[in-house]
Amino acid sequence: MKTFYTILALLASMSCLKASSIMPTDTVFQYKDRTVVIRDQPDEINVTVYRQNEWGDTISSNKIYEGIFTDGRSVERQFDNRFDILIPDIFKPKAKRNVASSHWAGFGIGFSNMPTGWDFDGEMASSLNLNRTKQYNLNFFDNHWKLGKNGFSLVSGFGIQFNAMHLQKNKFIEVVDYKSVISTSDETFKKSRLHYTFLTFPLLLEVNFPIGRTETIFLNAGVVGKVKTASSSKIWTVENGSERKIKQSGDLNIRPATMDILVQAGIGDFGVFYSYTPFTVFQQNKGPEANQSTIGLQMYF
């Protein structure tokens, strides 16, 4: 290291290299992704090396090497301290965005079904209005940890999942003897809905395949832990020309904690996802057997 930078210093001092506009008394040149600054003083030569960012800009506070060479002695120091202020990519010009290594934070919408296991003709699935049954994902942030240099990352984060399960207009969920059941009414409702909300905590394995400076094809998969925050069963009727909302009483026995198996794939900021809940949505023996299966689109922040 010492010999290498000494040779650089001697070559640079002998050549007519362009001086920096910021430090006019110094000789400055680039070597790969480093900026080398040479200060040639009467009794010593000071060689300082700075790390450049990905756009080729020199960061003066990001010093990685300094060598002071005199006739009698030399002092060399290496620095590994970095303090970077990270600006979210969404606020950067597209050309200066980092190639993403995680895809979780964002907004998504999907169509859901509630089969019994993989039986999509089960009791709950047959009672749903599939055209209106949806899942909404609002994922606030994510973080990732690279696993070597093979393009794989471990991804985690935090979000909220809203589930609006619309039933057929003569069906509704009610609690009978402390159990949630699907009931049939002689009356046709304007709307019947089961709603439940979860906080979500993913743990995903992701791989990215760059296809340009800022875009990647990505694939990730893993599990999403979920903690229930709210649930309700409501019907809407029309009486004397006025709409009336009726909320069913009692605890609906939605599982307080559960998990999804999640797979996502896409390009850049857009992707598709599929999730499946391996456990029944309702607590064991306290509601109909119903898993949740969802497919949808996601836009990433």
Buried (B, 14 or more C-beta within 10 A) or exposed (E): EEEEBBEBBEEBEEEEBEEBEEEEEBBBBEEEEBBBBBBBEEEBBBBBBBBBEEEEEBBEEBBBBBBBBEEEEBEBEEBEEEEEEEEEBEEEEEEEBEBBBBBBBBBBBBBBBBBBEEEEEBBBBBBBBBEEBBBBBEBEEBEBEEEEEEBBBBBBBBBBBBBBBBBBBBBBBBBEEEBBBBBEBEEEBEBBBBBBBBBBBBBBEBBBEEEEEBBBBBBBBBBBBBEBEEBBBBBBBEEEEEEEEEEBEBEBBBBEEBBBEBBBBBEBBEBBBBBBBEBBBBBEEBBBBBBBBBBBEBEBB
